[in-house]
Amino acid sequence: MATVDVGGKPVEVDEDGFLCDPALWNEDMAKAFATFEGVKDLTEGHWKVINFIRGYFQQFGVAPMVRKVCKESGFTLPQIYELFPSGPAKGACKLAGLPKPTGCV
C-alpha cells in the first residue's frame, strides 16, 4: 500500500489513491485528495455530493449508483463531471473517502 501526506500525516491509500480505511476520513483529507484530482476549491456543490455519498456508504456499506447521486443532489451527470472531472465513481468517491467502488476502472 502507498501513503499520501495529509496535513503532515501519512495516510494509507490503495494503488489508485483511494483511502484504505474510510473511518479515517475527515474534511482535510477531502481537501487534500481534491488537489490530487485537480479540483482547486471544494464548493457547496462538492460538499453536497461528498456528504450524500458518505452518508449513503455509512448506511448501506456501498457507494450509491450514479443515478441516485444525481437524483439526490439535484445535479445532472454533466454537472457532476464539472465538479469531479475524473467522474462520480473515481473522483467523488475518492474525495468522500470511500474505497474504490466495484466496477470502477
Secondary structure, DSSP 8 states (H G I E B T S, - for coil): -EEEEETTEEEEE-TTS-BS-GGG--HHHHHHHHHHTT--S--HHHHHHHHHHHHHHHHHSS---HHHHHHHH---HHHHHHHSTT-IIIIIHHHTT----TT--
